[in-house]
Amino acid sequence: MRLGIDWGGTKIEIIALSDAGDELFRQRVDTPKGDYDGCLAAVKALVDAAEQATGQTGTLGLGIPGSLSPKTGLVKNANSTWMNGKPLDRDLEEVLGRPVRIQNDANCLAVSEATDGAGAGAHVVHAIIVGTGCGSGIAIDGKAHLGANGIGGEWGAITVPWMTQQEFPGPDSWIGHKGVIDRWCSGTGFQLDYKERTGNLLKGHEIIALKRSGDPAANAVYDAYVSRLARSLAMSANLLDPDVFVLGGGMSNIDELYEDLAPAMLPFIFSDTFETPIRKAVHGDSSGVRGAAWLWG
């Protein structure tokens, strides 16, 4: 049995998979925000619940909104900032009494979708999380591409390319740079853009409902979002030229994106042709947690 945990900013979720990839157990709890020890305890409780429910023990993979530094072994670049600087793998191994494998959550999405999802069989999969934050992971032949410094796929930390005069320099972000993809192309950024234009803070699905009813402000926010995400994907296409883009996270559930993104990318693609598919993650919200389980594949 393989256990996978997706440790996100709002929830921590566990899944238990059989060797064939069948789901045996799944449960989620709210993330104890700002409480590192509380998060460790939540992970242990989820592992105990999964193993008690299945009567089996399992290997454990963990997806986090950051990564382990290959130099120090400490968490870095996590937007759940209370994790940064912590020896998470060592702390979890002490709490659980077993080895763990930890990857960036977007890498877990990429591995999951390259294994048995929207990118199955593809050589290079660029998987994008468009949720509370916006990051990405790259899977090559089904394995996460970490890079020499452990920052492979850290696309969300880059400034949105081909910025217009009206956009420049862009809003501040937790990363420390203005106008980054994580700030503008996340679901959070989508909501904040609407708030800045209207003064109202709505949830993403509420803004999309307004857009579909013809609301001008919601349509303007959506068009800006498509343009920024399309430019960001075009940059990846020009650099990496993946076989497939896969979108996960809450914003990936907006069906219109799959019609609107490719045409918006074309003016920025350095080629006379662009036929790379942009697909929704087959496993939806479960992609990250499944990918974490497959770290022991």
C-alpha positions in Angstrom: 0.0 0.0 0.0 1.2 3.5 -0.8 0.1 6.5 1.3 0.2 10.0 -0.1 -0.3 13.3 1.7 -1.0 16.6 0.1 -0.1 19.3 2.6 -1.7 22.5 1.4 -2.4 25.9 2.7 -6.0 25.2 3.6 -6.2 21.4 4.0 -4.1 18.3 4.6 -5.3 15.2 2.7 -4.3 11.6 2.8 -4.9 8.9 0.2 -4.1 5.1 0.4 -3.6 3.4 -2.9 -3.2 -0.2 -3.8 -0.4 -1.4 -6.0 -2.8 -1.1 -8.9 -3.7 2.5 -8.1 -7.1 1.8 -6.6 -8.2 4.1 -3.8 -8.5 2.3 -0.5 -9.0 5.3 1.9 -9.1 9.1 1.7 -9.6 11.8 4.4 -8.8 15.5 4.8 -8.5 17.9 7.6 -8.1 21.7 7.8 -4.5 22.8 7.9 -3.4 24.2 11.3 -2.2 27.4 9.8 0.9 28.8 11.4 1.3 25.8 13.6 4.2 23.6 12.5 3.9 21.1 15.3 0.2 21.0 14.8 0.7 20.1 11.2 3.0 17.2 12.1 0.4 15.9 14.5 -2.3 16.2 11.8 -0.2 14.1 9.4 0.4 11.5 12.1 -3.3 11.3 12.8 -4.1 10.9 9.1 -1.6 8.1 8.7 -2.9 6.3 11.8 -6.5 6.6 10.5 -5.6 5.3 7.0 -3.7 2.3 8.4 -6.4 1.5 11.0 -9.1 1.7 8.3 -7.2 -0.6 5.8 -5.5 -2.9 8.2 -2.2 -2.3 6.3 0.9 -0.2 6.6 2.2 1.8 3.7 5.1 3.8 2.3 4.5 7.6 2.6 5.0 10.3 0.1 4.3 13.9 0.9 3.6 16.9 -1.4 4.2 20.3 0.0 3.8 23.9 -1.3 7.6 24.3 -1.3 10.6 22.1 -1.6 13.6 20.7 0.4 16.9 22.5 -0.2 19.5 20.1 -1.6 22.1 22.1 0.3 20.6 22.3 3.8 17.8 19.7 3.8 15.4 22.4 5.1 12.1 23.5 3.5 12.4 26.5 1.3 10.1 28.6 -1.0 6.9 27.4 0.8 4.0 29.8 0.6 2.9 28.2 3.9 5.7 30.2 5.3 5.8 28.5 8.8 7.3 25.5 7.1 10.3 27.3 5.8 13.6 26.5 7.5 12.3 23.3 9.0 13.8 19.8 8.6 10.4 18.4 7.6 11.5 15.0 6.4 13.6 14.3 9.5 10.8 15.6 11.8 8.2 13.4 10.1 10.4 10.4 10.1 10.8 10.8 13.9 7.1 11.2 14.4 6.1 8.3 12.1 9.0 6.0 12.6 9.5 5.4 8.9 11.2 7.0 5.9 9.2 9.6 3.9 9.7 11.1 0.4 8.9 14.7 0.0 8.3 16.7 -3.2 6.8 20.0 -4.3 3.0 19.6 -4.6 3.1 20.7 -8.3 5.7 18.0 -9.0 3.3 15.5 -7.4 0.6 16.7 -9.7 2.9 16.2 -12.7 3.9 12.7 -11.6 0.3 11.7 -11.0 -1.0 13.0 -14.3 2.1 11.5 -16.2 1.5 8.1 -14.5 -2.2 7.6 -15.2 -3.8 10.9 -16.0 -4.0 13.6 -18.6 -0.3 13.2 -19.5 -0.1 9.4 -19.4 2.5 8.3 -21.9 3.8 11.8 -22.7 7.6 12.3 -22.6 7.4 15.8 -21.0 4.5 17.0 -18.9 4.3 20.6 -17.6 1.6 20.5 -14.8 0.3 23.8 -13.5 -1.5 24.3 -10.2 -3.9 27.2 -10.4 -5.4 27.2 -7.0 -4.8 29.2 -3.8 -1.3 29.8 -5.2 0.1 29.1 -8.7 3.1 26.9 -9.3 4.1 24.2 -11.6 6.0 20.9 -11.8 7.7 19.1 -14.7 7.6 15.3 -15.2 9.9 13.7 -17.7 9.1 10.1 -18.5 6.9 10.0 -15.4 9.6 11.2 -12.9 9.7 14.7 -11.3 12.4 17.0 -12.7 14.0 18.6 -9.7 17.0 20.3 -11.3 20.5 20.9 -10.0 19.3 23.2 -7.3 15.9 21.7 -6.6 14.0 24.5 -8.3 12.9 22.7 -11.5 9.5 23.9 -12.4 9.4 27.0 -10.1 7.5 28.8 -12.8 5.2 30.7 -10.4 8.1 32.7 -9.1 8.7 34.3 -12.5 7.2 37.7 -13.5 4.4 37.5 -16.0 6.0 38.0 -19.4 5.2 40.5 -22.1 3.7 42.8 -19.4 1.7 45.8 -20.7 2.3 49.4 -19.7 -0.9 49.3 -17.7 0.2 46.2 -15.8 3.7 47.3 -15.0 5.2 46.8 -12.5 2.5 44.5 -11.1 1.3 43.8 -7.5 3.5 42.8 -4.6 3.8 39.1 -3.7 5.1 37.0 -0.9 8.0 36.0 -3.1 9.4 39.5 -2.9 9.0 40.4 -6.6 6.2 42.3 -8.3 3.8 40.9 -10.9 4.8 37.2 -10.5 2.8 34.4 -12.0 1.9 33.1 -8.5 0.3 36.4 -7.6 -1.6 37.1 -10.9 -2.5 33.6 -12.2 -3.7 32.0 -8.9 -7.3 31.8 -7.8 -6.3 34.2 -5.1 -5.0 36.6 -7.6 -8.2 36.3 -9.7 -10.3 37.2 -6.7 -8.0 40.1 -5.7 -8.1 41.5 -9.3 -11.9 41.6 -9.1 -11.8 43.3 -5.7 -9.4 45.9 -7.0 -11.7 46.7 -9.9 -15.0 46.6 -8.0 -14.3 46.9 -4.2 -16.0 43.5 -3.7 -14.2 40.3 -2.6 -16.0 37.3 -4.1 -15.1 33.7 -4.5 -13.8 32.5 -7.8 -16.9 30.6 -8.8 -19.0 33.6 -7.9 -17.0 35.8 -10.3 -17.3 33.1 -13.0 -21.1 33.0 -12.5 -21.2 36.8 -13.0 -19.0 36.5 -16.1 -21.4 33.9 -17.6 -24.3 36.2 -16.9 -22.6 39.0 -18.9 -21.3 41.2 -16.0 -18.7 43.6 -17.6 -16.4 43.7 -14.6 -16.3 40.0 -14.2 -15.6 39.6 -18.0 -12.8 42.1 -17.8 -11.2 40.3 -14.9 -11.5 36.9 -16.7 -10.0 38.3 -19.9 -7.1 39.7 -18.0 -6.6 36.4 -16.3 -6.6 34.5 -19.5 -4.1 36.9 -21.1 -1.7 36.6 -18.1 -1.9 32.8 -17.8 -1.6 32.4 -21.6 1.6 34.6 -21.7 3.0 32.5 -18.9 2.3 29.2 -20.6 3.7 30.6 -23.9 7.0 31.3 -22.1 7.1 27.7 -21.0 6.3 26.5 -24.5 9.1 28.6 -25.9 11.6 27.3 -23.3 10.5 23.7 -22.5 8.1 22.9 -25.4 6.3 20.1 -23.4 4.2 17.5 -25.0 1.2 18.5 -22.9 0.1 21.1 -20.3 -2.1 19.8 -17.5 -4.0 22.2 -15.3 -5.0 21.4 -11.7 -6.4 23.4 -8.8 -9.6 25.2 -8.4 -9.3 27.5 -11.4 -8.8 24.4 -13.6 -12.5 23.7 -13.3 -13.4 26.7 -15.5 -14.3 25.0 -18.7 -13.8 28.1 -20.8 -10.1 28.2 -20.2 -9.6 25.2 -22.4 -11.0 27.0 -25.4 -9.6 30.5 -24.6 -6.0 29.8 -23.6 -4.4 28.4 -26.8 -5.6 31.3 -29.1 -4.3 33.8 -26.5 -0.9 32.1 -26.4 -0.4 32.1 -30.2 0.9 35.7 -30.6 3.7 34.8 -28.1 4.7 31.4 -29.5 8.0 31.5 -31.4 6.9 29.0 -34.0 4.7 28.8 -37.1 2.6 26.1 -35.4 1.4 25.3 -31.9 -0.6 22.2 -31.3 0.3 21.3 -27.7 -2.8 20.2 -25.8 -3.9 21.9 -22.6 -5.8 19.5 -20.5 -7.6 19.4 -17.2 -6.1 17.0 -14.6 -7.9 13.7 -14.9 -7.8 13.2 -11.1 -8.9 16.7 -10.3 -8.3 17.7 -6.7 -6.8 14.3 -6.0 -3.9 14.6 -8.4 -1.5 16.0 -5.9 -2.2 13.5 -3.2 -2.1 10.6 -5.7 1.2 11.9 -7.1 2.6 12.0 -3.5 1.7 8.3 -3.1 3.4 7.5 -6.5 6.7 9.0 -5.2 7.3 5.4 -4.1 6.3 4.0 -7.5 
